[in-house]
């Protein structure tokens, strides 16, 4: 049976992020299976368009606050047009990504109008903010309040990893299981823009390239990684760090570029794929409440050895140390030690990169994830 499916997400491409890529990939796969998918998301202005894969994309005019991390709908006539568009289709399923945005509430209201239970996929493993500041406290109050509000709709909760499921449990939410973040590894390799980053950045063929791709925010660990690279460069000559992304720390990152640290700005997905194809090690020392970082899967698909903090999803991608390295802490010393180990042991690095590549290709398939979503819709509608 083919279904009309609504996907709600705070942000969507060209906005860069793991949830954005999750929603895009899931929508494309569901659409390719013959389902009719509509994505509701935020943007600066209203639009109603069909993507090149046939998905309908409706944008809700919104302000973006908190460093482009939190969208608030604009009280404008065009916003009402976007809200009206949610009532035009009889949806068989409503899938809401994350719990704490106003657009998440819109998704639950759409589910109620269609007399169905919403599916909420949690992409986190902790509060949006852990700081002891007034702002951090207010954010946690907001998140708890929004979660309580969404719970009134009796949604079916899922996490993108076991870490997400455990986090939901701490909020007294019994998740129904995991809808995993995934990747089509072969397709991801093919979108490679074929930029030769070694030539572009004048990095020698014998130099080991460490890459970082992500938001330039303190929680993602980029400053600790840069500090670690100073130690690595002091111990080994032929190592370079290439940083891609944007965010509040952009100017700080630009100021520390050197012969061993390169900043290339925010990249399109095809250019990220080519960067991973050029690099040997991918490092993500994040302390952000990740669900299962998409970049881990993308880097692994291009045969990078992985160095990552013990974030949610890390142990699913790296079941043991033969698949990669999960650092004991995000301190620069520990990051540097893990990178230096792979620099000095290229055979072990190569073996880990091949092993994690095979693992993610089989364990994190979009075909399997989309099929699971459809099966859950079947079960929900037949209750």
C-alpha atoms as one frame of an Amber mdcrd trajectory, in Angstrom:
protein
   0.000   0.000   0.000   1.195   3.515  -0.818   0.838   6.279   1.748   0.646
  10.046   2.024   3.387  10.882   4.542   4.151  14.228   6.180   7.658  14.875
   7.503   8.218  17.796   9.869  11.692  19.194  10.473  12.910  22.482  11.932
  15.446  22.999   9.144  16.069  21.533   5.705  18.603  21.892   2.901  20.328
  24.140   2.025  20.592  24.531   5.813  23.404  22.189   6.850  22.971  19.577
   9.570  22.530  15.903  10.351  18.753  16.069  10.873  18.404  17.904   7.558
  20.268  15.124   5.741  18.288  12.452   7.626  14.950  13.945   6.510  16.104
  14.473   2.932  17.405  10.910   2.597  14.341   9.348   4.227  12.001  11.398
   2.033  13.889  10.468  -1.142  13.827   6.772  -0.272  10.113   6.773   0.632
   9.333   8.698  -2.547  11.310   6.190  -4.624   9.211   3.402  -3.100   6.058
   5.032  -4.468   4.827   6.915  -1.404   3.768  10.566  -1.568   5.915  12.646
   0.788   5.414  16.242   1.915   8.091  17.993   3.975   7.155  20.911   6.220
  10.083  23.012   7.380  11.114  26.571   8.229  12.713  29.184   5.981  12.875
  32.945   5.692   9.858  33.015   3.353   6.941  30.858   2.193   7.347  28.452
  -0.710   5.506  25.421  -2.037   7.592  23.448  -4.506   8.392  19.992  -5.806
  11.972  18.787  -5.389  13.853  16.998  -8.155  12.981  13.656  -6.519   9.242
  14.414  -6.471   8.871  15.360  -2.798   6.610  18.313  -2.018   8.464  20.889
   0.102   6.505  23.557   1.996   8.428  26.189   3.934   6.932  28.074   6.872
   8.175  31.693   7.121  10.275  31.873  10.288  12.795  33.903  12.202  15.967
  31.982  13.037  17.414  32.715  16.479  20.074  31.280  18.829  22.788  31.458
  16.193  20.596  29.995  13.433  19.642  27.015  15.590  16.021  27.717  16.532
  13.255  28.771  14.095  10.193  30.738  15.242   7.269  31.121  12.803   6.579
  34.688  11.637   3.073  36.026  12.302   2.479  36.955   8.653  -0.181  36.205
   6.002   2.283  33.947   4.153   2.712  31.931   7.352  -1.047  31.372   7.367
  -0.769  30.083   3.782   1.790  27.532   4.971  -0.471  26.505   7.852  -3.404
  26.141   5.475  -1.337  23.846   3.235  -1.113  21.397   6.153  -4.893  20.960
   6.010  -5.153  20.290   2.278  -3.929  16.683   2.288  -5.329  13.678   4.130
  -2.135  12.202   5.560  -1.751   8.546   6.508   1.295   9.253   8.667   2.964
  12.230  10.312   6.620  11.937  11.275   8.045  14.688  13.478  11.801  15.073
  13.812  12.863  16.282  17.287  10.605  17.379  20.158  11.305  20.968  21.057
  10.491  23.221  18.095   7.182  24.998  17.393   7.065  23.130  14.085   7.011
  19.865  16.073   3.749  20.980  17.643   2.393  21.807  14.171   3.128  18.230
  13.131   1.267  16.799  16.099  -1.732  19.044  15.355  -1.725  17.790  11.749
  -1.716  14.208  13.043  -4.674  14.992  15.315  -6.648  16.478  12.403  -6.034
  13.268  10.483  -6.954  11.134  13.529  -3.613   9.327  13.603  -0.814   8.972
  16.146   2.261  11.016  15.256   5.664   9.363  15.116   8.324  11.454  16.850
  11.956  10.631  16.053  14.369  11.984  18.647  17.776  13.008  17.298  19.418
  13.927  20.597  20.944  12.377  23.708  20.735  15.331  26.086  19.320  18.785
  26.616  19.893  21.447  23.968  21.924  23.378  26.537  23.821  22.087  29.572
  25.123  25.455  30.754  24.362  26.867  34.193  23.456  30.253  32.717  19.997
  31.797  32.833  19.671  31.145  29.109  20.656  27.486  29.557  18.141  27.060
  32.366  15.410  28.692  30.259  16.186  26.396  27.305  15.844  23.296  29.496
  12.537  24.555  30.894  11.320  25.159  27.330  12.400  21.689  26.201  10.629
  19.982  29.110   7.494  22.073  28.545   7.405  21.292  24.811   7.937  17.594
  25.506   5.050  17.583  27.983   2.867  19.364  25.434   3.698  16.877  22.661
   3.025  13.984  25.031  -0.637  15.076  25.130  -0.909  13.780  21.543   0.221
  10.289  22.675   2.914   9.978  19.996   4.936   6.901  19.192   8.504   7.811
  20.115  11.661   6.448  18.480  15.334   7.347  18.756  17.930   7.408  15.987
  20.245   5.387  18.230  20.228   3.477  21.503  21.697   6.610  23.084  18.604
   8.545  22.016  16.365   5.820  23.443  18.182   5.979  26.785  17.830   9.762
  26.826  14.089   9.504  26.226  13.900   6.997  29.074  15.493   9.581  31.384
  12.634  11.916  30.424  10.147   9.190  31.418   9.371   8.380  27.808   9.337
   4.719  26.810  10.476   4.741  23.197   9.203   2.009  20.893  12.661   1.398
  19.455  15.183   2.811  17.023  14.679   4.308  13.568  18.369   4.555  12.759
  20.197   7.233  10.916  21.472   5.619   7.718  23.361   6.127   4.498  23.425
   4.791   0.964  27.194   4.359   0.936  27.550   3.714  -2.795  25.349   6.694
  -3.714  27.268   8.915  -1.299  30.540   8.034  -3.005  29.024   8.879  -6.381
  27.999  12.430  -5.382  31.709  13.194  -4.901  32.493  16.489  -6.649  36.017
  15.143  -7.321  37.819  18.164  -5.921  41.443  17.238  -5.309  41.786  18.818
  -1.891  45.477  17.976  -1.644  46.186  19.986  -4.772  43.724  22.725  -3.858
  45.328  23.233  -0.434  48.903  22.346  -1.493  49.039  19.357   0.868  51.619
  16.706  -0.013  50.680  13.176  -1.019  52.513  11.720   1.973  50.727  13.971
   4.468  48.034  12.349   6.622  44.877  14.462   6.400  42.571  14.707   9.416
  39.156  16.172   8.586  36.466  17.830  10.674  33.023  18.586   9.235  30.332
  20.171  11.376  28.972  23.254  13.048  31.648  25.538  14.452  30.265  25.688
  17.984  32.085  24.929  21.251  29.978  21.830  21.948  31.184  20.120  18.769
  34.784  20.142  20.032  36.461  21.963  17.155  38.565  24.167  19.479  39.800
  21.103  21.370  40.648  19.466  18.060  42.678  22.493  16.968  44.530  22.443
  20.292  45.185  18.725  19.798  46.557  19.381  16.315  49.184  21.711  17.779
  50.454  18.748  19.788  50.241  16.439  16.779  52.125  18.900  14.538  54.813
  19.207  17.197  55.310  15.435  17.181  54.840  14.612  13.482  55.499  16.796
  10.433  53.280  15.222   7.793  49.831  15.762   9.349  47.236  18.373   8.363
  43.783  19.230   9.691  41.076  20.411   7.266  38.017  22.021   8.866  34.703
  22.468   7.029  31.592  24.150   8.413  30.321  27.429   9.740  29.000  28.866
  12.970  29.810  31.265  15.810  33.460  30.146  16.031  34.185  30.814  12.350
  36.373  33.884  12.914  38.289  32.123  15.678  38.940  29.140  13.412  40.094
  31.407  10.576  42.617  33.065  12.876  44.354  29.798  13.792  44.847  28.517
  10.252  48.465  27.618   9.527  50.574  25.209   7.476  48.928  22.334   9.379
  45.369  23.705   9.896  43.181  24.642   6.911  39.690  26.135   6.986  37.570
  25.660   3.838  34.231  27.106   5.032  30.806  25.487   4.668  30.674  22.895
   1.888  27.938  21.403  -0.265  27.319  17.656   0.248  29.233  16.739  -2.921
  32.257  18.737  -1.751  32.076  17.134   1.704  32.118  13.730   0.011  35.217
  14.729  -1.942  36.891  16.019   1.231  36.293  12.688   2.941  37.669  10.948
  -0.159  40.862  12.995   0.265  41.254  12.545   4.024  42.615   9.635   6.031
  41.118  10.268   9.470  37.844  11.883  10.490  37.733  13.360  13.987  34.591
  14.454  15.844  35.326  15.163  19.541  31.762  16.328  20.170  30.093  17.008
  23.501  26.865  18.039  21.772  23.795  15.875  22.574  24.054  13.966  19.290
  21.605  11.283  18.199  23.795   9.466  15.682  25.988  11.912  13.733  25.453
  11.600   9.987  29.045  12.674   9.342  30.306   9.464  10.992  28.483   7.444
   8.356  29.603   9.740   5.538  33.259   9.651   6.579  33.150   5.869   7.014
  31.640   5.447   3.539  34.768   7.126   2.135  37.097   4.816   4.087  38.198
   7.225   6.795  39.472   5.907  10.097  37.206   7.378  12.776  38.217   9.157
  15.976  35.117  10.191  17.925  33.978  10.987  21.435  31.643   8.623  23.259
  28.544  10.323  21.891  25.235   8.623  21.165  25.607   6.357  18.141  29.394
   6.082  18.404  29.324   2.509  19.729  26.873   1.460  17.036  29.208   2.735
  14.329  32.335   1.515  16.154  31.418  -1.749  17.935  35.019  -2.253  19.093
  38.441  -0.648  18.626  39.152  -2.612  15.461  36.526  -0.409  13.735  37.855
   2.932  14.983  38.654   4.869  18.145  36.257   6.216  20.747  38.342   8.604
  22.860  38.037   8.437  26.646  37.586  12.218  26.858  37.511  15.253  24.609
  40.613  16.769  26.200  43.213  17.835  23.588  45.765  15.339  24.995  43.432
  12.375  24.437  42.437  13.548  20.961  46.085  14.053  19.993  47.037  10.616
  21.291  44.331   8.920  19.212  45.275  10.816  16.037  48.996  10.158  16.523
  48.317   6.445  16.967  46.710   6.256  13.526  49.373   8.503  11.961  52.140
   6.226  13.247  50.303   2.980  12.476  49.047   3.337   8.894  48.305  -0.377
   8.507  46.036  -0.368  11.563  44.430   2.845  10.306  43.729   1.270   6.923
  42.290  -1.900   8.489  39.963   0.143  10.709  38.796   2.289   7.790  37.964
  -0.767   5.661  36.200  -2.526   8.516  34.011   0.436   9.490  33.207   1.021
   5.807  31.857  -2.520   5.430  29.986  -2.248   8.721  28.054   0.938   7.945
  27.247  -0.205   4.389  25.391  -3.226   5.786  24.102  -2.017   9.170  22.920
   1.493   8.210  20.949   1.135   4.977  18.275   3.642   3.927  16.373   0.810
   2.249  16.081  -0.934   5.619  15.238   2.268   7.520  12.529   3.343   5.050
  11.052  -0.159   5.029  10.905  -0.091   8.819   9.091   3.256   8.748   6.508
   1.889   6.286   6.050  -1.212   8.437   5.403   0.993  11.481   2.833   2.972
   9.506   1.133  -0.301   8.477   0.962  -1.450  12.090  -0.326   1.911  13.326
  -3.104   2.122  10.743  -4.251  -1.437  11.374  -4.540  -1.024  15.145
